[in-house]
Amino acid sequence: EILIMNNELKRLVNDHADIVTITEAAYKSGMKPLRLSGAMKVAQGLTTIDEVLKVAPLMT
């Protein structure tokens, strides 16, 4: 995952906002979860499910 820090995210971090608030703001600004991004690449034929699961394993 790559998170590009915009002014809103910087403010939240500086204000010590909780992780849920920061995560929601990150998603609203366009960040995609690693597994979702991987699934999109599988659908495009750019990688395999095995490769995605190596870097973003299912949570148990």
N, CA, C and O atoms as a Maestro MAE file, in Angstrom:
{
 s_m_m2io_version
 :::
 2.0.0
}

f_m_ct {
 s_m_title
 :::
 protein
 m_atom[240] {
  # First column is atom index #
  i_m_mmod_type
  r_m_x_coord
  r_m_y_coord
  r_m_z_coord
  i_m_residue_number
  s_m_chain_name
  s_m_pdb_residue_name
  s_m_pdb_atom_name
  i_m_atomic_number
  :::
  1 25 0.846 -1.175 0.000 1 A "GLU " " N  " 7
  2 3 0.000 0.000 0.000 1 A "GLU " " CA " 6
  3 2 0.887 1.231 0.000 1 A "GLU " " C  " 6
  4 15 1.901 1.287 0.695 1 A "GLU " " O  " 8
  5 25 0.496 2.193 -0.771 2 A "ILE " " N  " 7
  6 3 1.183 3.476 -0.776 2 A "ILE " " CA " 6
  7 2 0.159 4.522 -0.372 2 A "ILE " " C  " 6
  8 15 -0.929 4.611 -0.940 2 A "ILE " " O  " 8
  9 25 0.533 5.297 0.608 3 A "LEU " " N  " 7
  10 3 -0.357 6.347 1.087 3 A "LEU " " CA " 6
  11 2 0.288 7.687 0.800 3 A "LEU " " C  " 6
  12 15 1.338 8.011 1.356 3 A "LEU " " O  " 8
  13 25 -0.332 8.456 -0.058 4 A "ILE " " N  " 7
  14 3 0.149 9.807 -0.333 4 A "ILE " " CA " 6
  15 2 -0.504 10.731 0.686 4 A "ILE " " C  " 6
  16 15 -1.727 10.851 0.753 4 A "ILE " " O  " 8
  17 25 0.338 11.375 1.468 5 A "MET " " N  " 7
  18 3 -0.152 12.223 2.552 5 A "MET " " CA " 6
  19 2 -0.657 13.555 2.005 5 A "MET " " C  " 6
  20 15 0.113 14.356 1.475 5 A "MET " " O  " 8
  21 25 -1.957 13.775 2.143 6 A "ASN " " N  " 7
  22 3 -2.509 15.078 1.797 6 A "ASN " " CA " 6
  23 2 -2.648 15.893 3.086 6 A "ASN " " C  " 6
  24 15 -2.332 15.403 4.170 6 A "ASN " " O  " 8
  25 25 -3.112 17.120 2.969 7 A "ASN " " N  " 7
  26 3 -3.203 17.990 4.147 7 A "ASN " " CA " 6
  27 2 -4.106 17.412 5.229 7 A "ASN " " C  " 6
  28 15 -3.796 17.517 6.415 7 A "ASN " " O  " 8
  29 25 -5.217 16.803 4.829 8 A "GLU " " N  " 7
  30 3 -6.149 16.220 5.805 8 A "GLU " " CA " 6
  31 2 -5.483 15.085 6.574 8 A "GLU " " C  " 6
  32 15 -5.600 15.014 7.797 8 A "GLU " " O  " 8
  33 25 -4.790 14.204 5.874 9 A "LEU " " N  " 7
  34 3 -4.126 13.084 6.545 9 A "LEU " " CA " 6
  35 2 -3.011 13.582 7.460 9 A "LEU " " C  " 6
  36 15 -2.844 13.068 8.566 9 A "LEU " " O  " 8
  37 25 -2.255 14.567 7.013 10 A "LYS " " N  " 7
  38 3 -1.204 15.145 7.860 10 A "LYS " " CA " 6
  39 2 -1.804 15.717 9.137 10 A "LYS " " C  " 6
  40 15 -1.262 15.531 10.226 10 A "LYS " " O  " 8
  41 25 -2.926 16.413 8.993 11 A "ARG " " N  " 7
  42 3 -3.579 17.000 10.165 11 A "ARG " " CA " 6
  43 2 -4.026 15.918 11.140 11 A "ARG " " C  " 6
  44 15 -3.828 16.042 12.348 11 A "ARG " " O  " 8
  45 25 -4.632 14.856 10.608 12 A "LEU " " N  " 7
  46 3 -5.094 13.772 11.473 12 A "LEU " " CA " 6
  47 2 -3.937 13.125 12.224 12 A "LEU " " C  " 6
  48 15 -4.050 12.842 13.417 12 A "LEU " " O  " 8
  49 25 -2.830 12.890 11.534 13 A "VAL " " N  " 7
  50 3 -1.665 12.286 12.182 13 A "VAL " " CA " 6
  51 2 -1.113 13.231 13.243 13 A "VAL " " C  " 6
  52 15 -0.821 12.810 14.362 13 A "VAL " " O  " 8
  53 25 -0.971 14.501 12.894 14 A "ASN " " N  " 7
  54 3 -0.447 15.481 13.854 14 A "ASN " " CA " 6
  55 2 -1.346 15.633 15.072 14 A "ASN " " C  " 6
  56 15 -0.869 15.907 16.173 14 A "ASN " " O  " 8
  57 25 -2.650 15.452 14.871 15 A "ASP " " N  " 7
  58 3 -3.614 15.548 15.973 15 A "ASP " " CA " 6
  59 2 -3.764 14.233 16.735 15 A "ASP " " C  " 6
  60 15 -4.591 14.130 17.641 15 A "ASP " " O  " 8
  61 25 -2.967 13.230 16.370 16 A "HIS " " N  " 7
  62 3 -3.000 11.910 17.025 16 A "HIS " " CA " 6
  63 2 -4.374 11.250 16.919 16 A "HIS " " C  " 6
  64 15 -4.860 10.648 17.876 16 A "HIS " " O  " 8
  65 25 -4.992 11.372 15.745 17 A "ALA " " N  " 7
  66 3 -6.290 10.728 15.510 17 A "ALA " " CA " 6
  67 2 -6.128 9.213 15.590 17 A "ALA " " C  " 6
  68 15 -5.035 8.683 15.385 17 A "ALA " " O  " 8
  69 25 -7.220 8.526 15.889 18 A "ASP " " N  " 7
  70 3 -7.162 7.068 15.979 18 A "ASP " " CA " 6
  71 2 -7.004 6.462 14.584 18 A "ASP " " C  " 6
  72 15 -7.300 7.102 13.575 18 A "ASP " " O  " 8
  73 25 -6.534 5.224 14.551 19 A "ILE " " N  " 7
  74 3 -6.214 4.548 13.292 19 A "ILE " " CA " 6
  75 2 -7.437 4.380 12.392 19 A "ILE " " C  " 6
  76 15 -7.312 4.436 11.168 19 A "ILE " " O  " 8
  77 25 -8.592 4.178 12.969 20 A "VAL " " N  " 7
  78 3 -9.809 4.012 12.167 20 A "VAL " " CA " 6
  79 2 -10.114 5.303 11.409 20 A "VAL " " C  " 6
  80 15 -10.447 5.262 10.225 20 A "VAL " " O  " 8
  81 25 -10.003 6.434 12.076 21 A "THR " " N  " 7
  82 3 -10.258 7.728 11.443 21 A "THR " " CA " 6
  83 2 -9.259 7.993 10.330 21 A "THR " " C  " 6
  84 15 -9.632 8.447 9.249 21 A "THR " " O  " 8
  85 25 -7.987 7.710 10.593 22 A "ILE " " N  " 7
  86 3 -6.951 7.914 9.580 22 A "ILE " " CA " 6
  87 2 -7.179 6.984 8.393 22 A "ILE " " C  " 6
  88 15 -7.060 7.403 7.241 22 A "ILE " " O  " 8
  89 25 -7.506 5.730 8.668 23 A "THR " " N  " 7
  90 3 -7.747 4.761 7.595 23 A "THR " " CA " 6
  91 2 -8.927 5.182 6.730 23 A "THR " " C  " 6
  92 15 -8.846 5.130 5.502 23 A "THR " " O  " 8
  93 25 -10.014 5.595 7.353 24 A "GLU " " N  " 7
  94 3 -11.189 6.044 6.592 24 A "GLU " " CA " 6
  95 2 -10.844 7.242 5.712 24 A "GLU " " C  " 6
  96 15 -11.263 7.302 4.556 24 A "GLU " " O  " 8
  97 25 -10.090 8.187 6.246 25 A "ALA " " N  " 7
  98 3 -9.690 9.364 5.463 25 A "ALA " " CA " 6
  99 2 -8.780 8.953 4.309 25 A "ALA " " C  " 6
  100 15 -8.874 9.507 3.214 25 A "ALA " " O  " 8
  101 25 -7.908 7.991 4.551 26 A "ALA " " N  " 7
  102 3 -7.007 7.513 3.496 26 A "ALA " " CA " 6
  103 2 -7.801 6.868 2.363 26 A "ALA " " C  " 6
  104 15 -7.526 7.120 1.190 26 A "ALA " " O  " 8
  105 25 -8.785 6.037 2.709 27 A "TYR " " N  " 7
  106 3 -9.616 5.410 1.678 27 A "TYR " " CA " 6
  107 2 -10.393 6.461 0.896 27 A "TYR " " C  " 6
  108 15 -10.521 6.359 -0.324 27 A "TYR " " O  " 8
  109 25 -10.912 7.468 1.589 28 A "LYS " " N  " 7
  110 3 -11.657 8.537 0.910 28 A "LYS " " CA " 6
  111 2 -10.763 9.317 -0.043 28 A "LYS " " C  " 6
  112 15 -11.232 9.847 -1.050 28 A "LYS " " O  " 8
  113 25 -9.471 9.386 0.278 29 A "SER " " N  " 7
  114 3 -8.551 10.135 -0.588 29 A "SER " " CA " 6
  115 2 -8.011 9.280 -1.730 29 A "SER " " C  " 6
  116 15 -7.218 9.758 -2.541 29 A "SER " " O  " 8
  117 25 -8.439 8.011 -1.800 30 A "GLY " " N  " 7
  118 3 -8.075 7.188 -2.947 30 A "GLY " " CA " 6
  119 2 -7.173 5.998 -2.677 30 A "GLY " " C  " 6
  120 15 -6.887 5.231 -3.596 30 A "GLY " " O  " 8
  121 25 -6.716 5.821 -1.440 31 A "MET " " N  " 7
  122 3 -5.888 4.659 -1.142 31 A "MET " " CA " 6
  123 2 -6.735 3.392 -1.252 31 A "MET " " C  " 6
  124 15 -7.887 3.362 -0.818 31 A "MET " " O  " 8
  125 25 -6.149 2.350 -1.835 32 A "LYS " " N  " 7
  126 3 -6.840 1.064 -1.938 32 A "LYS " " CA " 6
  127 2 -6.127 0.061 -1.039 32 A "LYS " " C  " 6
  128 15 -4.897 0.040 -0.990 32 A "LYS " " O  " 8
  129 25 -6.885 -0.773 -0.325 33 A "PRO " " N  " 7
  130 3 -6.248 -1.825 0.465 33 A "PRO " " CA " 6
  131 2 -5.406 -2.727 -0.441 33 A "PRO " " C  " 6
  132 15 -5.751 -2.938 -1.604 33 A "PRO " " O  " 8
  133 25 -4.318 -3.250 0.086 34 A "LEU " " N  " 7
  134 3 -3.388 -4.049 -0.700 34 A "LEU " " CA " 6
  135 2 -4.080 -5.244 -1.357 34 A "LEU " " C  " 6
  136 15 -3.836 -5.529 -2.530 34 A "LEU " " O  " 8
  137 25 -4.940 -5.946 -0.612 35 A "ARG " " N  " 7
  138 3 -5.620 -7.107 -1.200 35 A "ARG " " CA " 6
  139 2 -6.577 -6.705 -2.318 35 A "ARG " " C  " 6
  140 15 -6.688 -7.418 -3.315 35 A "ARG " " O  " 8
  141 25 -7.262 -5.586 -2.170 36 A "LEU " " N  " 7
  142 3 -8.157 -5.111 -3.230 36 A "LEU " " CA " 6
  143 2 -7.355 -4.734 -4.468 36 A "LEU " " C  " 6
  144 15 -7.729 -5.086 -5.587 36 A "LEU " " O  " 8
  145 25 -6.265 -4.027 -4.268 37 A "SER " " N  " 7
  146 3 -5.403 -3.665 -5.390 37 A "SER " " CA " 6
  147 2 -4.878 -4.921 -6.082 37 A "SER " " C  " 6
  148 15 -4.825 -4.987 -7.310 37 A "SER " " O  " 8
  149 25 -4.490 -5.914 -5.283 38 A "GLY " " N  " 7
  150 3 -4.017 -7.176 -5.846 38 A "GLY " " CA " 6
  151 2 -5.096 -7.890 -6.632 38 A "GLY " " C  " 6
  152 15 -4.835 -8.417 -7.713 38 A "GLY " " O  " 8
  153 25 -6.312 -7.912 -6.096 39 A "ALA " " N  " 7
  154 3 -7.428 -8.564 -6.788 39 A "ALA " " CA " 6
  155 2 -7.707 -7.889 -8.127 39 A "ALA " " C  " 6
  156 15 -8.025 -8.556 -9.112 39 A "ALA " " O  " 8
  157 25 -7.587 -6.575 -8.157 40 A "MET " " N  " 7
  158 3 -7.796 -5.851 -9.410 40 A "MET " " CA " 6
  159 2 -6.719 -6.225 -10.432 40 A "MET " " C  " 6
  160 15 -7.004 -6.351 -11.623 40 A "MET " " O  " 8
  161 25 -5.486 -6.401 -9.962 41 A "LYS " " N  " 7
  162 3 -4.394 -6.787 -10.863 41 A "LYS " " CA " 6
  163 2 -4.569 -8.226 -11.358 41 A "LYS " " C  " 6
  164 15 -4.221 -8.531 -12.499 41 A "LYS " " O  " 8
  165 25 -5.103 -9.110 -10.512 42 A "VAL " " N  " 7
  166 3 -5.404 -10.477 -10.949 42 A "VAL " " CA " 6
  167 2 -6.458 -10.422 -12.053 42 A "VAL " " C  " 6
  168 15 -6.320 -11.091 -13.077 42 A "VAL " " O  " 8
  169 25 -7.504 -9.632 -11.849 43 A "ALA " " N  " 7
  170 3 -8.574 -9.516 -12.846 43 A "ALA " " CA " 6
  171 2 -8.060 -8.963 -14.174 43 A "ALA " " C  " 6
  172 15 -8.594 -9.288 -15.235 43 A "ALA " " O  " 8
  173 25 -7.027 -8.129 -14.113 44 A "GLN " " N  " 7
  174 3 -6.444 -7.553 -15.330 44 A "GLN " " CA " 6
  175 2 -5.409 -8.475 -15.967 44 A "GLN " " C  " 6
  176 15 -4.882 -8.179 -17.039 44 A "GLN " " O  " 8
  177 25 -5.120 -9.596 -15.302 45 A "GLY " " N  " 7
  178 3 -4.137 -10.536 -15.825 45 A "GLY " " CA " 6
  179 2 -2.694 -10.115 -15.586 45 A "GLY " " C  " 6
  180 15 -1.785 -10.617 -16.246 45 A "GLY " " O  " 8
  181 25 -2.475 -9.192 -14.644 46 A "LEU " " N  " 7
  182 3 -1.131 -8.678 -14.385 46 A "LEU " " CA " 6
  183 2 -0.356 -9.487 -13.352 46 A "LEU " " C  " 6
  184 15 0.869 -9.388 -13.278 46 A "LEU " " O  " 8
  185 25 -1.061 -10.286 -12.555 47 A "THR " " N  " 7
  186 3 -0.417 -11.111 -11.541 47 A "THR " " CA " 6
  187 2 -1.310 -12.304 -11.247 47 A "THR " " C  " 6
  188 15 -2.371 -12.461 -11.852 47 A "THR " " O  " 8
  189 25 -0.879 -13.139 -10.320 48 A "THR " " N  " 7
  190 3 -1.654 -14.328 -9.950 48 A "THR " " CA " 6
  191 2 -2.163 -14.195 -8.521 48 A "THR " " C  " 6
  192 15 -1.663 -13.388 -7.737 48 A "THR " " O  " 8
  193 25 -3.160 -14.999 -8.201 49 A "ILE " " N  " 7
  194 3 -3.677 -15.020 -6.832 49 A "ILE " " CA " 6
  195 2 -2.581 -15.432 -5.864 49 A "ILE " " C  " 6
  196 15 -2.478 -14.871 -4.773 49 A "ILE " " O  " 8
  197 25 -1.759 -16.407 -6.246 50 A "ASP " " N  " 7
  198 3 -0.667 -16.849 -5.375 50 A "ASP " " CA " 6
  199 2 0.275 -15.703 -5.036 50 A "ASP " " C  " 6
  200 15 0.687 -15.564 -3.884 50 A "ASP " " O  " 8
  201 25 0.618 -14.885 -6.018 51 A "GLU " " N  " 7
  202 3 1.516 -13.751 -5.771 51 A "GLU " " CA " 6
  203 2 0.869 -12.740 -4.823 51 A "GLU " " C  " 6
  204 15 1.536 -12.207 -3.936 51 A "GLU " " O  " 8
  205 25 -0.408 -12.479 -5.004 52 A "VAL " " N  " 7
  206 3 -1.109 -11.538 -4.128 52 A "VAL " " CA " 6
  207 2 -1.123 -12.070 -2.702 52 A "VAL " " C  " 6
  208 15 -0.876 -11.319 -1.759 52 A "VAL " " O  " 8
  209 25 -1.409 -13.356 -2.537 53 A "LEU " " N  " 7
  210 3 -1.471 -13.929 -1.193 53 A "LEU " " CA " 6
  211 2 -0.109 -13.962 -0.505 53 A "LEU " " C  " 6
  212 15 -0.043 -13.982 0.724 53 A "LEU " " O  " 8
  213 25 0.974 -13.967 -1.275 54 A "LYS " " N  " 7
  214 3 2.312 -13.918 -0.674 54 A "LYS " " CA " 6
  215 2 2.562 -12.580 0.009 54 A "LYS " " C  " 6
  216 15 3.187 -12.529 1.069 54 A "LYS " " O  " 8
  217 25 2.082 -11.507 -0.589 55 A "VAL " " N  " 7
  218 3 2.339 -10.177 -0.032 55 A "VAL " " CA " 6
  219 2 1.182 -9.644 0.804 55 A "VAL " " C  " 6
  220 15 1.362 -8.713 1.588 55 A "VAL " " O  " 8
  221 25 0.008 -10.219 0.646 56 A "ALA " " N  " 7
  222 3 -1.167 -9.787 1.400 56 A "ALA " " CA " 6
  223 2 -1.962 -11.015 1.822 56 A "ALA " " C  " 6
  224 15 -3.047 -11.266 1.299 56 A "ALA " " O  " 8
  225 25 -1.418 -11.789 2.777 57 A "PRO " " N  " 7
  226 3 -2.094 -13.028 3.177 57 A "PRO " " CA " 6
  227 2 -3.454 -12.764 3.810 57 A "PRO " " C  " 6
  228 15 -3.709 -11.692 4.360 57 A "PRO " " O  " 8
  229 25 -4.316 -13.766 3.719 58 A "LEU " " N  " 7
  230 3 -5.620 -13.685 4.365 58 A "LEU " " CA " 6
  231 2 -5.421 -13.629 5.867 58 A "LEU " " C  " 6
  232 15 -4.545 -14.300 6.413 58 A "LEU " " O  " 8
  233 25 -6.233 -12.829 6.529 59 A "MET " " N  " 7
  234 3 -6.124 -12.730 7.985 59 A "MET " " CA " 6
  235 2 -6.924 -13.862 8.610 59 A "MET " " C  " 6
  236 15 -8.018 -14.191 8.149 59 A "MET " " O  " 8
  237 25 -6.375 -14.449 9.653 60 A "THR " " N  " 7
  238 3 -7.082 -15.536 10.339 60 A "THR " " CA " 6
  239 2 -7.443 -15.147 11.741 60 A "THR " " C  " 6
  240 15 -8.042 -15.940 12.467 60 A "THR " " O  " 8
  :::
 }
 m_bond[239] {
  # First column is bond index #
  i_m_from
  i_m_to
  i_m_order
  :::
  1 1 2 1
  2 2 3 1
  3 3 4 2
  4 3 5 1
  5 5 6 1
  6 6 7 1
  7 7 8 2
  8 7 9 1
  9 9 10 1
  10 10 11 1
  11 11 12 2
  12 11 13 1
  13 13 14 1
  14 14 15 1
  15 15 16 2
  16 15 17 1
  17 17 18 1
  18 18 19 1
  19 19 20 2
  20 19 21 1
  21 21 22 1
  22 22 23 1
  23 23 24 2
  24 23 25 1
  25 25 26 1
  26 26 27 1
  27 27 28 2
  28 27 29 1
  29 29 30 1
  30 30 31 1
  31 31 32 2
  32 31 33 1
  33 33 34 1
  34 34 35 1
  35 35 36 2
  36 35 37 1
  37 37 38 1
  38 38 39 1
  39 39 40 2
  40 39 41 1
  41 41 42 1
  42 42 43 1
  43 43 44 2
  44 43 45 1
  45 45 46 1
  46 46 47 1
  47 47 48 2
  48 47 49 1
  49 49 50 1
  50 50 51 1
  51 51 52 2
  52 51 53 1
  53 53 54 1
  54 54 55 1
  55 55 56 2
  56 55 57 1
  57 57 58 1
  58 58 59 1
  59 59 60 2
  60 59 61 1
  61 61 62 1
  62 62 63 1
  63 63 64 2
  64 63 65 1
  65 65 66 1
  66 66 67 1
  67 67 68 2
  68 67 69 1
  69 69 70 1
  70 70 71 1
  71 71 72 2
  72 71 73 1
  73 73 74 1
  74 74 75 1
  75 75 76 2
  76 75 77 1
  77 77 78 1
  78 78 79 1
  79 79 80 2
  80 79 81 1
  81 81 82 1
  82 82 83 1
  83 83 84 2
  84 83 85 1
  85 85 86 1
  86 86 87 1
  87 87 88 2
  88 87 89 1
  89 89 90 1
  90 90 91 1
  91 91 92 2
  92 91 93 1
  93 93 94 1
  94 94 95 1
  95 95 96 2
  96 95 97 1
  97 97 98 1
  98 98 99 1
  99 99 100 2
  100 99 101 1
  101 101 102 1
  102 102 103 1
  103 103 104 2
  104 103 105 1
  105 105 106 1
  106 106 107 1
  107 107 108 2
  108 107 109 1
  109 109 110 1
  110 110 111 1
  111 111 112 2
  112 111 113 1
  113 113 114 1
  114 114 115 1
  115 115 116 2
  116 115 117 1
  117 117 118 1
  118 118 119 1
  119 119 120 2
  120 119 121 1
  121 121 122 1
  122 122 123 1
  123 123 124 2
  124 123 125 1
  125 125 126 1
  126 126 127 1
  127 127 128 2
  128 127 129 1
  129 129 130 1
  130 130 131 1
  131 131 132 2
  132 131 133 1
  133 133 134 1
  134 134 135 1
  135 135 136 2
  136 135 137 1
  137 137 138 1
  138 138 139 1
  139 139 140 2
  140 139 141 1
  141 141 142 1
  142 142 143 1
  143 143 144 2
  144 143 145 1
  145 145 146 1
  146 146 147 1
  147 147 148 2
  148 147 149 1
  149 149 150 1
  150 150 151 1
  151 151 152 2
  152 151 153 1
  153 153 154 1
  154 154 155 1
  155 155 156 2
  156 155 157 1
  157 157 158 1
  158 158 159 1
  159 159 160 2
  160 159 161 1
  161 161 162 1
  162 162 163 1
  163 163 164 2
  164 163 165 1
  165 165 166 1
  166 166 167 1
  167 167 168 2
  168 167 169 1
  169 169 170 1
  170 170 171 1
  171 171 172 2
  172 171 173 1
  173 173 174 1
  174 174 175 1
  175 175 176 2
  176 175 177 1
  177 177 178 1
  178 178 179 1
  179 179 180 2
  180 179 181 1
  181 181 182 1
  182 182 183 1
  183 183 184 2
  184 183 185 1
  185 185 186 1
  186 186 187 1
  187 187 188 2
  188 187 189 1
  189 189 190 1
  190 190 191 1
  191 191 192 2
  192 191 193 1
  193 193 194 1
  194 194 195 1
  195 195 196 2
  196 195 197 1
  197 197 198 1
  198 198 199 1
  199 199 200 2
  200 199 201 1
  201 201 202 1
  202 202 203 1
  203 203 204 2
  204 203 205 1
  205 205 206 1
  206 206 207 1
  207 207 208 2
  208 207 209 1
  209 209 210 1
  210 210 211 1
  211 211 212 2
  212 211 213 1
  213 213 214 1
  214 214 215 1
  215 215 216 2
  216 215 217 1
  217 217 218 1
  218 218 219 1
  219 219 220 2
  220 219 221 1
  221 221 222 1
  222 222 223 1
  223 223 224 2
  224 223 225 1
  225 225 226 1
  226 226 227 1
  227 227 228 2
  228 227 229 1
  229 229 230 1
  230 230 231 1
  231 231 232 2
  232 231 233 1
  233 233 234 1
  234 234 235 1
  235 235 236 2
  236 235 237 1
  237 237 238 1
  238 238 239 1
  239 239 240 2
  :::
 }
}
